[in-house]
Amino acid sequence: MAARSRIAREFACLSGVLRALKATTHIGKNRSRVFPHVIAELAETHRGRLALISERETYTYEELNGRANAYARWAKQNGVQKGDTVALMMPNRPDYLAFWVGVTRIGGAVALLNTNLSGAALAHGVTIVRPTHVVVAAELEAAYASAQCLVACDPRPKVWLHGAGENGWPRIDEAVAALPRDALPASDLPQLTIEDRALYIYTSGTTGLPKAANINHYRLMAISHGFCGAMGIRPDDRMYECLPMYHTAGGVIAAGSPLIAGASVVIREKFQASRFWDDVVESGCTLAQYIGELCRYLIHTPECEAEKRHKLRLVCGNGLRPDVWPEFQRRFRIPTILEWYAATEGNVALFNFDGMPGAVGRIAWYMKRKFPVKIVKFDVEAGEAVRGPDGFCVECGPDEPGEAIGQILNDPTRPSARFEGYADPEATKRKVLADAFETGDRWFRTGDIMRRDADGYFYFVDRIGDTFRWKGENVATSEVQEAISVFPGVKDVNVYGVAIPGHDGRAGMAMLVPEPEGIDLAGLAAHIERSLPAFARPVVLRLGRELDVTGTFKQRKVDLVREGCDPRLVSDPMYLACPAERRYAPLDAALYEDVAAKRVRV
């Protein structure tokens, strides 16, 4: 990307912030106007205009609102009252949005279940929100059946099937088809405000079982309207949405924000790298929502003619790695990349409006009072913020890594500074940093290590728990991962720290997925030596066939860390770094015992 002048960067940054603020400032002024009301207003304005498009069904704005009304009637008929929870487990489709808009219209909260889960993990997700009903798509019937007997709710929720199945569960699609689609009488609707809960959206569960984040109507309005403003969405835009709708990026930003502007959303059930560009071209999309790994997958696909004919004017997302960004933008001729950082449940939101490669966002000096975000020194070994002699946290200097935190304020004029927490009170408590800079203050812990440069740009360093300490130094897995990923023959890589008997700290280990032609381990060893300081170089390499990822392509590390580099637990080939010989040697049980007994130095 051509370098921009400071004035141009400042203008882009300020313009983006003002667009987002203009789109959201009205929300707190009318506290009884919530997202389902907005959908009804949009239906009046746009009526026959296409809203949601898919291979399963397509809804105009009027049809979307009518379908939501039918789901609202179903909820009322089945005893759902204001404050009750209904769980939804359904693949991407327009009816997904219609369902939760309908249930929230009558005051219910909808828990968006991960469609990749089954058994105990799925049962956990249901149990922690205690729903009265669970709606399951027919193709996911077996997955939910595997969890049903493990759901620890009394009474257990009633299960409804969307489509034909084998378990004898009642058909919600048939029940709703018979219901009117006109507006419900005002007497049938509860009084709702932006403070009322709308959704439960689950965290990814990369480091344990997912947590259910509380999403109230204010947050739902702020996300949908804020991103509509940030992207500058126009009525003639079409958004390409292939991310899971059970997460914020796919289900609220990509599916909800375009509607605010009267635009259309093309919904696909899942991301397919081999079909992505053909689909974007054929559907006439001008916008696309990404997560970083999606972009990385795309630059590893063979070139195709469609990638040069698309009409995308902007792509919006998070997690685009610095080593992928330039190639992704150059090869696919993307005019604008809007990278951002936010947690579904948190109060820290950053936008990179001027396209600074690698930055997740920026807070300029003149915006610091409006957006109270700080980076504090963090002790990786202790797992907590560093406190100075006065007992308060120590703020990091420019380019010094630490944990990013956002001040929690219960100020009616600044609802975005609140933290609504999780369904589990203990999980909520762990995310709050108290007495950070003065007695009584409270800050939301992002759990992410970042650094901020002198110009106010924020750069993601690592996730707390992923950063590990080896030979007295903190190692960021993201830095190691980026260095290894650019080496020829590496298709995928996951870096983590593992315990080695008899050694302090955690040694770096990299799980590699080779390209079909394989990896030159001797060349990789030389590349790692050139690219990384000695303490950050992986001690062990593990070669596998694929990485375990979440539904949004986030890498799971829990099982890899547990297995470590013990040959008794790992069947994949492993290799140990031999610094003196400047190579990686096969790691077997005998060599592992020598390492544990310190007969071999690592």
PyMOL commands that set and color helices and strands:
alter all, ss='L'
color gray80, all
select helices_A, chain A and resi 6-24+27-29+35-46+61-77+94-105+119-127+138-148+172-177+186-188+217-231+248-260+276-283+292-299+305-308+325-332+365-367+415-417+425-430+477-485+521-531+534-536+558-563+589-596
alter helices_A, ss='H'
color red, helices_A
select strands_A, chain A and resi 50-53+59-60+85-89+109-112+133-137+158-162+197-202+212-216+238-241+264-267+287-291+314-318+337-342+349-352+361-362+373-376+378-379+384-385+402-407+432-434+442-452+457-463+468-470+473-475+490-498+507-514+540-543+574-578+583-586
alter strands_A, ss='S'
color yellow, strands_A
deselect
rebuild
show_as cartoon
